[in-house]
Amino acid sequence: MFSFNLMLKMQIVKLREHIQQVSQWTKAELSGVTRQWLLLCRLFRFHNQMFQRPLHSRMLQSMVQVMTFTYAFFMMDVMMNELSEQNSKELIVLSVLVPLLWAFVRSLSLAFNGEIINQVYEEVLDEVRAAVVRSNRSPDGLTELGSLSRLLGHMEARPLALQVWGRDDLGAGIFVQNSSLVLTYLVMVVQMQPMPDMAPKFFEITEQGTKPLVLIGKMGLNRFT
């Protein structure tokens, strides 16, 4: 899915560069840009049909992972006290920080790629609008003015964007929304963080050893019982 996103970004960047290099809009240039645009429309439609829901699941999964490992990071002192005898402190820190950074970077990469596509799409529209204005002012360009105007109308009516099921198009907006939820969760975690003397209550000791993940489910319950 991410490789498909990168390919779409490269193709829309090529379209922008092609339009920027056109000095005189002839029928051949207009036909070439139109073919590129129609191909991109089909590719984006195919992508959105195939990956609209998986993209929503991937963004949601990354957000939940960031929340989970953020909680584990703030409970690091408790985990150190309980697990330092079984594992090194460096290993405990890495087991939390590496998945946290990986989930964050993966979510950021998807959103950043979508934001680039949105920006390049707007630049393509601006270039075509500028070409329409130049053709309108130049007597030699009046013959292509109608075709350029129709092409611009089709571009504005069929925006190129990576759609996410039930949400806005993939971009900075979705990343900001997810970050806001994570920050809200982070504030709640800080407020509900247990005192050090309560730490043993959040662990279950079995024959196999300590299970630190139990504290994730028991934290809220112990605070209100």
Secondary structure, DSSP 8 states (H G I E B T S, - for coil): -HHHHHHHHHHHHHHHHHHHH-SS--HHHHHHHHHHHHHHHHHHHHHHHHHHHHHHHHHHHHHHHHHHHHHHHHTHHHHHHHHTTTS-HHHHHHHHHHHHHHHHHHHHHHHHHHHHHHHHHHHHHHHHHHHHHHHHH-GGGHHHHHHHHHHHHHHHHS------TTS--SSHHHHHHHHHHHHHHHHHHHHH---GGGGGGG--EETTEE-TTHHHHHHHHHHH-
